[in-house]
Amino acid sequence: MAHIEVEHVWKRFLLRKDRADSVGQLLTRMIPKGRRKPPTEPFWALRDVSLDMPAGHSFGIVGNNGSGKSTLLKILTRTMSPTEGHVKLHGRVSALVELGAGFHPDFTGRENVYLNASILGIGRKAIEKKMEEIIEFAEIRPFIDTPVKYYSSGMHARLGFAVATSVDPEILIVDEILAVGDEAFQQKCMDRIFHMKREGTSILLVSHDLSSIERLMDQAIWISKGVMQKTGLPRDVVLAYRQSLMDQSRTPAAESEQAPAHPGPIQVQEAFLVSQGQRVDTLSSGEQVSVTLDLRNDSSHEFLGHVSLVLRRPDGLELATFSTVLDNAPVRLKPGVNRLSMELANLFLTTGEYDVTCAVYDENGRRLDEWPGVLAVHIQSMRNTPGLLVLPHTWRMG
């Protein structure tokens, strides 16, 4: 039966610090060994990573760029060996880890389908029965007999995914390569992954699309700087990961980078949430809330401009934008401090951490100031549902 075991895996790379750029530099460095400086220093991409993935289960891996996710997948697909530890894979593995991996650039798309199938142990007759399905899914029929060196990155991605998922693997390993395709193709890929999951295929997926991890996977793993930070139910892991992203965005360095270099006459003095007449930072899903801004006009005359508010997940996904420009409601600020509120009758979000950023613009669209950092919003919901929204609804038969 398909089964993945990772036991205390470490992976070390050696970073070269003094590579010679010429023959002369190389010769000058040929000094006695005892006095030679080490040309490299170790970098640990993975540190003591372990996981046990039973047959028919699906695991999602999340983490920042450079956290070690892709390194782990390369070790699992045998394209890289661990420095320490052991990996055991039981079952036929199909992987899509690097764009164009396993494709010969001078072979046509059709020839590469046969090549990849043979590598996976699929006979020619068996893949011929799948050929039409692969071509149809990849949407590259006019180019299937063209050498793949002329393919775009999107065509590479479509053909690679079509082959990897059409050979009836027992274990499917997919990296963030799906991001290369357009939105429609990404959804097509997710639909196929969901179908394979229902059919009992074991799936290991790396993705920055956290909602897909929550929706499709049975378990999730968060890796940061090569270390497993948390493993468990996708919702719990994703929530912890989002919280870490929000904490990073609140660091003084991040706040100073976001602040305008030269504050203008209009400044966001304070931003806060109000619910039922009280300042809050935690809300129940569906509760009424106002985002309130104290805007200071340091000039001696009335200011006419605009304000925008953006509601985001901590991973940067924009959920909603509120703009006085779009609502045709310009703000007029008298000299001194002015209070502006934007009221939401109901905020139907699922449990999690969210951010609100706000900015002020003059009537010509030039940004004058923004609230440094983010305004944190914590949502608590009685419904433990996936997705982003808790929408009021009823069920009816007949």
Buried (B, 14 or more C-beta within 10 A) or exposed (E): EBBBBBBEBBBBBEEEEEEEEEEEEEEEEEEEEEEEEEEEEEEBBBBBBEBEBEBBBBBBBBBBEEBBBBBBBBBBBEEBEBBBBEBEBBBBBBBBBBBBBBBBEEBBBBBBBBBBBEEBEBEEEEBEEBBEEBBEBBBBEEBBEBBBEEBEEBBBBBBBBBBBBBBBBBBBBBBBBBEBBEEEBBEBBBEBBBEBBEEEBBBBBBBBBBBBBBBBBBBBBBBBBBBBBBBEBBBBBBBBBBBBBBEEBEEEEBBEEBEEEEEBBBBBEEBBBBBEEEEBEEBEBBBEBBBBBBBBBEEEEEBEBBBBBBBBBBBEBEBEEBBBBEEEEEBEBEBEEBEBEBEBEEBBBBBBBBBBBBBBBBEEEEBBBBBBBBBBBBBEBEEEBEEBEBEEEEEEEE
